[in-house]
Amino acid sequence: MTIANHPEAEFSENFDQINYEMEAHVNDRYTQTEGVEIRFKTWWIAFTHFIVARPFDLLYMDQVTSTHLYPKVGSQPSMAFYGETRNILKAGQDEGIIKMENISLINQFVRTSVTNVVKINIAAGKTLTDSQINWLVDACWDGIKSR
């Protein structure tokens, strides 16, 4: 069989492994029962800690999402955990505390803000501290909140 007959073969086992490990890391630290702001911050702080601790995984995933495969990334079962970010944003919009913009666009803004700051620091040989990670996620929150 060829890859053309099995599009799921376009994603390596490494792709799934990284996602499942990221999911476990985030879920161990994410506070799902709190209000929208705490949910947003705990999810993204956990995500950021993961990519800071595993820079090569970040770079690998960034390469995958910067190719023709990007439209297929979200449909991969190992990416299902990321859907919680949409749930957080939707809840925030329903409560009127997150700007009424396209949820995918907001997610792209937050994810690229976080990952690009981490990548720039990786390139400079630096590792973000806990307080810098908190500031970064707070800055993203400030950019999407409506009040």
Secondary structure per residue as TSV (DSSP state, phi and psi in degrees):
chain	resnum	aa	ss	phi	psi
A	1	M	-	360.0	150.7
A	2	T	-	-105.4	163.4
A	3	I	G	-61.3	-33.2
A	4	A	G	-59.0	-32.4
A	5	N	G	-81.4	-15.1
A	6	H	-	-133.9	80.4
A	7	P	G	-59.4	-25.3
A	8	E	G	-63.9	-19.9
A	9	A	G	-69.6	-10.9
A	10	E	G	-67.3	-21.4
A	11	F	S	-103.9	130.0
A	12	S	-	-79.0	166.4
A	13	E	H	-60.5	-31.4
A	14	N	H	-60.5	-40.0
A	15	F	H	-57.5	-50.9
A	16	D	H	-65.9	-42.4
A	17	Q	H	-59.7	-46.3
A	18	I	H	-60.8	-45.9
A	19	N	H	-62.3	-44.3
A	20	Y	H	-66.7	-35.7
A	21	E	H	-70.1	-38.3
A	22	M	H	-64.8	-42.9
A	23	E	H	-57.9	-46.4
A	24	A	H	-61.8	-42.8
A	25	H	H	-62.2	-48.6
A	26	V	H	-64.2	-46.7
A	27	N	H	-63.1	-29.6
A	28	D	H	-69.9	-20.2
A	29	R	H	-117.6	-13.6
A	30	Y	-	-80.8	134.4
A	31	T	-	-104.0	88.9
A	32	Q	T	-74.3	-20.5
A	33	T	T	-91.0	0.1
A	34	E	S	-89.7	-177.1
A	35	G	-	-70.4	172.0
A	36	V	H	-57.8	-46.5
A	37	E	H	-61.0	-45.7
A	38	I	H	-66.3	-40.9
A	39	R	H	-59.7	-48.4
A	40	F	H	-57.2	-51.0
A	41	K	H	-67.6	-42.2
A	42	T	H	-67.9	-36.4
A	43	W	H	-64.4	-50.6
A	44	W	H	-73.4	-31.4
A	45	I	H	-65.5	-43.2
A	46	A	H	-61.8	-45.5
A	47	F	H	-57.4	-47.1
A	48	T	H	-65.5	-41.8
A	49	H	H	-58.3	-40.4
A	50	F	H	-61.5	-49.5
A	51	I	H	-72.7	-27.3
A	52	V	H	-67.7	-40.9
A	53	A	H	-74.1	-22.3
A	54	R	-	-130.1	66.1
A	55	P	H	-61.0	-33.5
A	56	F	H	-70.2	-32.3
A	57	D	H	-65.8	-41.5
A	58	L	H	-58.5	-48.5
A	59	L	H	-63.5	-39.6
A	60	Y	H	-62.6	-49.5
A	61	M	H	-64.3	-35.7
A	62	D	H	-64.6	-38.7
A	63	Q	H	-63.2	-44.5
A	64	V	H	-61.8	-43.1
A	65	T	H	-79.8	-1.9
A	66	S	T	-105.8	22.1
A	67	T	S	-122.7	-173.8
A	68	H	T	-61.6	-13.9
A	69	L	T	-78.5	-14.0
A	70	Y	H	-49.5	-46.0
A	71	P	H	-61.4	-21.2
A	72	K	H	-93.8	-12.8
A	73	V	H	-58.4	-47.6
A	74	G	T	-64.2	-20.9
A	75	S	T	-89.8	0.0
A	76	Q	S	-76.9	131.3
A	77	P	G	-53.7	-33.2
A	78	S	G	-71.1	-10.1
A	79	M	G	-96.4	0.2
A	80	A	G	-57.5	-35.2
A	81	F	G	-59.1	-29.2
A	82	Y	G	-67.0	-19.8
A	83	G	H	-60.3	-21.8
A	84	E	H	-61.9	-29.2
A	85	T	H	-63.4	-36.6
A	86	R	H	-65.7	-40.9
A	87	N	H	-61.4	-41.4
A	88	I	H	-62.9	-48.7
A	89	L	H	-63.4	-42.6
A	90	K	H	-61.9	-44.7
A	91	A	H	-60.9	-41.3
A	92	G	H	-65.1	-38.7
A	93	Q	H	-67.9	-41.0
A	94	D	H	-61.6	-33.5
A	95	E	H	-85.4	-7.6
A	96	G	T	79.6	15.8
A	97	I	-	-104.2	-7.2
A	98	I	B	-120.3	138.2
A	99	K	-	-52.7	144.0
A	100	M	S	-83.9	71.0
A	101	E	S	-117.6	171.3
A	102	N	-	-59.2	126.4
A	103	I	H	-61.9	-39.3
A	104	S	H	-62.3	-39.8
A	105	L	H	-65.5	-41.6
A	106	I	H	-62.2	-45.8
A	107	N	H	-59.7	-42.4
A	108	Q	H	-62.5	-41.7
A	109	F	H	-59.0	-49.4
A	110	V	H	-67.0	-50.8
A	111	R	H	-61.0	-46.3
A	112	T	H	-70.2	-32.3
A	113	S	H	-60.9	-49.5
A	114	V	H	-64.7	-52.7
A	115	T	H	-66.8	-36.2
A	116	N	H	-69.1	-37.9
A	117	V	H	-63.5	-43.5
A	118	V	H	-62.7	-44.8
A	119	K	H	-63.2	-40.5
A	120	I	H	-62.7	-39.6
A	121	N	H	-70.3	-35.9
A	122	I	H	-59.1	-47.4
A	123	A	H	-61.0	-31.1
A	124	A	T	-87.4	1.0
A	125	G	T	76.0	23.4
A	126	K	-	-112.9	153.9
A	127	T	-	-120.2	129.5
A	128	L	-	-65.5	140.3
A	129	T	-	-84.4	168.7
A	130	D	H	-57.5	-43.3
A	131	S	H	-67.7	-34.1
A	132	Q	H	-68.5	-39.2
A	133	I	H	-63.3	-45.1
A	134	N	H	-61.0	-42.7
A	135	W	H	-62.0	-44.1
A	136	L	H	-60.1	-46.5
A	137	V	H	-68.1	-39.2
A	138	D	H	-60.2	-40.2
A	139	A	H	-63.9	-39.4
A	140	C	H	-64.2	-43.7
A	141	W	H	-58.8	-46.7
A	142	D	H	-59.3	-29.9
A	143	G	H	-77.3	-20.2
A	144	I	H	-111.5	-15.0
A	145	K	B	-73.7	150.8
A	146	S	-	-90.5	-18.5
A	147	R	-	-137.0	360.0
